[in-house]
């Protein structure tokens, strides 16, 4: 499965991240398929540069954003946020309230 996630770049103690499309089995800083943008958390406010056209194309092809990447994309108005995490417990249904 392809994931849209962050790849760490930058100096020691000065992180910056690339937003990339990578196989979910690849290591964090390992092989990737495409670079979609960058995220610099040390600037004020944090810098988020994303190629919206490329990102939408990868989302349409089925790439799932990681939790952090989903939040960044949502902040830019590109995606609806991270994919929901599947749980083994059934959803609780509210009980009716007696009048």
C-alpha positions as a Markdown table, in Angstrom:
| # | Residue | x | y | z |
|---|---|---|---|---|
| 1 | Unk | 0.0 | 0.0 | 0.0 |
| 2 | Unk | 1.2 | 3.5 | -0.8 |
| 3 | Unk | 1.3 | 6.1 | 2.0 |
| 4 | Unk | 1.7 | 9.8 | 1.9 |
| 5 | Unk | 4.1 | 10.5 | 4.8 |
| 6 | Unk | 6.9 | 12.6 | 6.1 |
| 7 | Unk | 10.6 | 11.9 | 5.4 |
| 8 | Unk | 13.1 | 13.6 | 7.7 |
| 9 | Unk | 15.8 | 15.8 | 6.2 |
| 10 | Unk | 18.0 | 18.6 | 7.6 |
| 11 | Unk | 20.8 | 18.9 | 10.1 |
| 12 | Unk | 21.0 | 17.4 | 13.6 |
| 13 | Unk | 18.6 | 19.2 | 16.0 |
| 14 | Unk | 17.2 | 21.2 | 12.9 |
| 15 | Unk | 14.6 | 18.9 | 11.4 |
| 16 | Unk | 12.8 | 19.6 | 8.2 |
| 17 | Unk | 10.5 | 17.1 | 6.4 |
| 18 | Unk | 9.6 | 16.2 | 2.8 |
| 19 | Unk | 6.1 | 15.1 | 2.2 |
| 20 | Unk | 6.5 | 12.0 | 0.0 |
| 21 | Unk | 4.6 | 9.0 | -1.4 |
| 22 | Unk | 6.3 | 5.8 | -0.3 |
| 23 | Unk | 5.5 | 2.1 | 0.1 |
| 24 | Unk | 4.2 | 1.5 | 3.6 |
| 25 | Unk | 6.9 | -1.1 | 4.2 |
| 26 | Unk | 9.8 | 1.2 | 3.3 |
| 27 | Unk | 11.8 | 2.8 | 6.2 |
| 28 | Unk | 11.1 | 6.4 | 7.2 |
| 29 | Unk | 14.1 | 7.8 | 5.3 |
| 30 | Unk | 14.2 | 5.0 | 2.8 |
| 31 | Unk | 13.0 | 4.7 | -0.8 |
| 32 | Unk | 10.0 | 6.8 | -2.0 |
| 33 | Unk | 8.0 | 7.1 | -5.1 |
| 34 | Unk | 7.4 | 10.9 | -5.4 |
| 35 | Unk | 8.0 | 14.1 | -3.6 |
| 36 | Unk | 4.9 | 16.2 | -3.0 |
| 37 | Unk | 6.2 | 19.0 | -0.9 |
| 38 | Unk | 8.0 | 20.1 | 2.3 |
| 39 | Unk | 7.2 | 20.9 | 5.9 |
| 40 | Unk | 9.5 | 23.1 | 8.1 |
| 41 | Unk | 8.2 | 23.1 | 11.7 |
| 42 | Unk | 10.9 | 25.5 | 13.0 |
| 43 | Unk | 9.7 | 28.6 | 11.2 |
| 44 | Unk | 7.1 | 30.8 | 12.8 |
| 45 | Unk | 4.4 | 30.0 | 11.5 |
| 46 | Unk | 5.5 | 26.5 | 10.3 |
| 47 | Unk | 6.0 | 26.4 | 6.5 |
| 48 | Unk | 4.0 | 23.9 | 4.5 |
| 49 | Unk | 4.5 | 23.8 | 0.7 |
| 50 | Unk | 2.6 | 21.1 | -1.1 |
| 51 | Unk | 2.0 | 20.5 | -4.8 |
| 52 | Unk | -1.8 | 20.3 | -4.6 |
| 53 | Unk | -2.3 | 18.8 | -8.1 |
| 54 | Unk | 0.2 | 16.0 | -7.5 |
| 55 | Unk | -1.2 | 15.3 | -4.1 |
| 56 | Unk | -4.8 | 15.0 | -5.3 |
| 57 | Unk | -3.7 | 12.7 | -8.1 |
| 58 | Unk | -2.0 | 10.4 | -5.6 |
| 59 | Unk | -5.0 | 10.4 | -3.3 |
| 60 | Unk | -7.2 | 9.5 | -6.2 |
| 61 | Unk | -4.9 | 6.6 | -7.0 |
| 62 | Unk | -5.4 | 5.3 | -3.5 |
| 63 | Unk | -2.5 | 6.6 | -1.5 |
| 64 | Unk | -3.4 | 6.9 | 2.2 |
| 65 | Unk | -2.0 | 9.8 | 4.2 |
| 66 | Unk | -0.3 | 9.0 | 7.6 |
| 67 | Unk | -1.8 | 10.7 | 10.6 |
| 68 | Unk | 0.7 | 13.6 | 10.6 |
| 69 | Unk | 0.7 | 14.0 | 6.8 |
| 70 | Unk | -3.1 | 14.0 | 6.9 |
| 71 | Unk | -3.2 | 16.8 | 9.4 |
| 72 | Unk | -0.9 | 18.9 | 7.3 |
| 73 | Unk | -2.9 | 18.2 | 4.2 |
| 74 | Unk | -6.1 | 19.1 | 6.0 |
| 75 | Unk | -4.5 | 22.4 | 7.2 |
| 76 | Unk | -3.8 | 23.2 | 3.6 |
| 77 | Unk | -7.3 | 22.2 | 2.5 |
| 78 | Unk | -6.2 | 19.3 | 0.3 |
| 79 | Unk | -7.5 | 16.2 | 2.1 |
| 80 | Unk | -10.2 | 15.5 | 4.6 |
| 81 | Unk | -7.6 | 14.3 | 7.2 |
| 82 | Unk | -6.0 | 11.0 | 8.1 |
| 83 | Unk | -7.7 | 7.7 | 7.4 |
| 84 | Unk | -9.7 | 6.4 | 10.4 |
| 85 | Unk | -8.0 | 3.7 | 12.4 |
| 86 | Unk | -9.9 | 0.4 | 12.3 |
| 87 | Unk | -10.8 | -1.0 | 15.7 |
| 88 | Unk | -12.0 | -4.4 | 16.7 |
| 89 | Unk | -14.7 | -3.1 | 19.0 |
| 90 | Unk | -18.2 | -2.3 | 17.5 |
| 91 | Unk | -19.4 | 1.3 | 17.6 |
| 92 | Unk | -21.4 | 2.1 | 20.7 |
| 93 | Unk | -25.1 | 3.0 | 19.9 |
| 94 | Unk | -26.8 | 5.5 | 22.2 |
| 95 | Unk | -29.6 | 4.1 | 24.3 |
| 96 | Unk | -33.0 | 5.8 | 24.0 |
| 97 | Unk | -33.9 | 8.1 | 26.8 |
| 98 | Unk | -37.2 | 7.5 | 28.5 |
| 99 | Unk | -39.4 | 10.6 | 28.8 |
